[in-house]
Amino acid sequence: MNELRYNSYAAFFRRQFGERLQKVSIDAGFSCPNRNADNRSIGGCIFCNNSAFNPSYCSPSKSIAQQVDEGIDFHRNRYPDTKSYLAYFQPYSNTFAPLDELRKCYEEALSHPLVVGLIIGTRPDCVDEEKLDYIASLSERCSFVAVEYGIESCYDKTLAAIGRGHDFTATQRAVKMTRSRGLHCGAHLVLGLPGESRPMILEEANALNELGVDSLKLHQLQVIKGTRLELMADVAQDASADTARKALQAIGVCEEVTTMEGYIALVCDLLERLDGNIMMERFAGEVPPRFQALPLLAWRRKDGRLLRNEEVPQMVNRELERRNSFQGMLKKDF
């Protein structure tokens, strides 16, 4: 593939550390406000089933040390030359606990001889000054520390509709506190949430530019089994791809995310408006077929093979090449 036309997160690690760093996911048994007895959002997020995104070796029934060891063994088959690893606290909200509990978990991960840093996935409404002060102190003892926030949407109306339980102001506050401590700040955004049109999605690039996040993961809206979104779509699993697309559009999902071609074009439109300093870590999510509730055949290749997540960046780059475009080309100046 020719030179990348977007700012690659993986390339950043190669430049910064001279090698590839592999993330090892950890399920430390944390929960989130939406799953507590006093939850602020009835039913939680409409798209959430964390089991669909958890690697097979992740389980809170195992110690953190065991998960790290098994994760390293898992990834060594694919990346045998990797020497250093990042402990990725991934499922649910990994700052949603008292500081003493967080300290115990993070310290156990960092005690592993091959772990050189931490990535902490959480929600914007689950951090405070004290927790971020402690997390920032860890960066003095290891190579890399990042906090990743599930922003999901930059619109309060959408956040309320999907049962997120916080508004965009909470995101702005969390990102500001994180960046003020010199911590790497990552963000997750879901493209195609019900009620968000293509112009609304593209406008989110400006909101992200103003936030000043360091890295970004994009996820296409997926209908996962066992979620409220599955009930909202109300489509039989053996329905045709065309029926599934129509069902999604009926609940307000924009047409662009219901086909592979439309999604790639939407991602490139967003990239053109996104600040070139924001590193792109992911362009789409990948869920095992057993968790997928809708048969969107457009996410498969013509030979029927499931499209893998690592193939999407190549498709995005090819489309940017076709356009003779690049990340940030249409960025607004404020």
N, C-alpha and C positions, 0 to 999 in steps of 0.2 A: 504494500500500500504506500502511496505517496505521502509526503509530509502532512502531518495532522493539521487540520484547519480549526481545531478547537484546543483549548488549554487542558491538557491531560493530567489528571491527578497521579496516575501511575508514573508518568514521566517526571513529575515533581520529586517523587521518592528516589528515582534513579539519580537525578541531579543532586539532591540533598544528601543522600546517604551512599551513593555509589553502588547501590544494589537494590534488588527488588525486596520489599518487605511484604510479607503475607499476613493477612488478618486471620486470627483464629477466634471464632465466635465462642462466647461464653453465655450460658443461661444461669444466672446466679439466683434465680427464683424471685426476682422482683415482680411487683405488680404495677398498677397505674391507677390514677384517681378514678378513672371510668369503671374500674372493676372492684372498687371498694364498696363496703356496705353503705357508706354515705355518698355514693357516687353523685356527681353533679350533672351527669348526662345519662338519662334513662336509656339503658341498653348499650351504652358505650358507642364507639365509632362504628359506623355502618359497614365498614370494609374489613374490620379487624378479625383475623384469626392467626395469631402469631405462629401456630404450629406449621403453617404453610411455608414459612420462611426460615424455620430452624433447621440447621444441618443435623444429620442423623446422630452425630456424636454429642450434641448439646442436650443436657438434661440437668435440672436442678438437683436430681437425686445423686449426681456425681459431684465430687469435690471440684473446685476450680482447677486445681493442679491436674486432676485426672482429665478434665475436659481439654486443657491446654495440651497435654501429652497426646491424647487421641486426635485432637485437631491437627497437630503437627504431623502425626502419622498419616492422617487423611490427605493432607496437602502435599506431602512428600512424593506421593506417587505421580502427581501432576507437575510439581515444581521441585524436582530433586536437588537443584542447586541453591535453593533458598536457605539462608543461614540465620536470618533474624525474623522475629515475628512480633506482631502487634496484638495484644489481647483486646478483643472487640466485645464489649458488654452490649449485646444486641437486643434480645427480646424485651418488650415492654419498656418501662421507664426506669433506667438504671441509676437515677438519683432520687428515686421515690422511696427513701428510707432514712432513718436517723444517720447522722454523720459517722458515728462509731461503727455502724454496720457497713456503710460504704467503705470506710477506711480498711476494715478487715478484708473485704472482698478485693479491693484494688491492690492492697499490699500483697495478698497471696498470689495474685496474677503476676505482679512485678518481681516476685521472688524467684520465678522460673528463670533459669540461666539463659534461655534463648529468647525471652520476651524483652524487647527494648522500648516498649511504649504501650500506651493505652488509647483506645477509642471508646468513648462513652456515649451510647445512644440514649436519648431521653426526650422529654416534652418541655416546652418553654415554661410551663407553669410548675415545674418540679425542681427548680434550682433557686438558690438564694445566695447572698453574699458569702456566708460562712462556707457553704459547700464549694463554691467556686474558688474561694481563697485556698482551700485545701487542695483542690484539683490542680490549681496553678502551681502550688508548691511541689507537686510531683514532677513537673516539667524540669525542675532543677536537678532531678535524680535520674531521669531517663531521657531517651533520645527524642521522643515525640509524645505529645498528649493532645487529644482532640475531643471536643464535645460536639455531638451531632444532634440537631433538633429536628423532630418531626413537625415541620411547619405545615405541610399538607396543602394549605391554601393561604392566600393573602387577603381573603375576603371574609369579613365577620359573618355575613349572611350564609356563606357556604359552611364555615366552621360550625355554626349553630345547626344547620340542616344535617350535617353528617354526624352530629353528636360529639364533637370534639371536646367541648367542655371548657374552652378558653377562647379568647379573642386574639386578633392580630397584635394588639397592644402588648400582650404577654410575650409574644415572639420578639417584638422590637426591644422590650426591656431585657429579655434573656440574652439576646445577641449582643446588645450594648454592654451588659455586664461581663460577658465572656470575652469580647474583644478588648475591653479595657484592661484585662489581665494578661493580654498577650497570648491567650490560648487560641489554637486553631479552632475555627468555628465552622462546622458543616451544617448543611440543611437538606431536608428531604421534601420534595414537592410531588404531589399526585396530579397528573394531567388527565382531565376528563371527568372530574367530579360533577355530580348532577347539578345542573343549573349554571355551569360555567361555559360560556361560549368561547369560540376561538379568539375573538378580540379580548375577552377578559383574561384568558390564559396568557396571551402575549403581553398584556399589560403587567402581568406578574414579574416579568423580567425587570421592569423598572423598579418595582418594589424590592426585589432581591438586590439590585444594584445599590439602592439607597441603604439597605441593611448592611451591606459590606461583608457578606459571608465569604469565607475562604474557599469552600468547596460545595458542590451540589450533586445530589442524586435525584434523578427523575424516575418516576414510576408511572406506567400507564395504569389507568383504573382497571382492576381485575375483579371479577366476581368470584369470590372464594366460598367454598362450601361452609355452611355453619355460620354465615354472617347475615346481618339484617339486609345487606344489599342483595343477597341471593333471594330473600323473600320479596323485596321490592321489585326485582326484575321479573320474578314469577314465570320462568321459562323452563320447560322440561329439558333435562340434560341431553336427550336425544333429538332435540330440535335442530333445525338447519342453522348454518351460520347466518344466513340472511334473516331468519326469525330472531336469532339472538341479537343481531345488530339493531333490528327494529325495536326490540324490547328495551334495549339500553337507551336508544334515542327517545323512547316514550317516557322514560323517567328523567329526561333532561341531560343525558350524556351526549356531548357533541360528537358529530359524525366522524370527525378526524381520528378519534382514538379507537374506532371500531374496525379499522382496516390497517394493515401493516404500512401500506403506502401512505395513507393519510397521516398516520402517527409519525413516520419519519419526516414527512414534510413539516408537520407541526413542530417537532423538536428542532428542526433546522431554522424555522421561523423564529423560534424562541431564542436559539443560540445567537442569531444575528443581532438580537436586541440586548443580549446579556453581556455584561462587562467582561472583557477579555482576561481580567485578572482572576476571575472566579474559575477554579479548577473543576472540571467535570469528572466525576467519579463513576457515574452510571447514567445510562440513558433509558433503561427499562428494567422492570422487575421480572424475575423468573420464579414461577411457582410449579411444583411437580404436578403433572396431569391429574393425579388422584385428588387434588384439592380444588381443581378448577370446576366451577359450576356451569359455565357456559362454553359451548364448543365453537369458539371464534376461530374458524379454520384459516382465516387470513394470517394468523400468527404461526402458521406452519408453512414449510416450503412446499413447492409444487409436488415433490415426491412424497409428501405426507409427513416428513420428518419434522419434529418439533423444533422451532427456531430457538437457538440457545442465546442466552443473554450476551455472551461475548461476541456474537456476530453482529449485534445491533450497532456498536460503534463504527464498524467498517461500513455499514449501510449509510450511517449518518455522514461519515466523511466523504463517501462517494457522492452523496447528494450535494454536499457543500462544494465539492469539486465541480460537479455538473453546473452549479449556479455561479461558479467562480466567486464564491463567497467565503466568509470566515466568521468565527465568533466575535461579536462586538461591532460588526460592520455597520449596523443600524442603531447602535446604542445612543440613547438620548443624553445630551449634556444638561446637567441641572445647574 
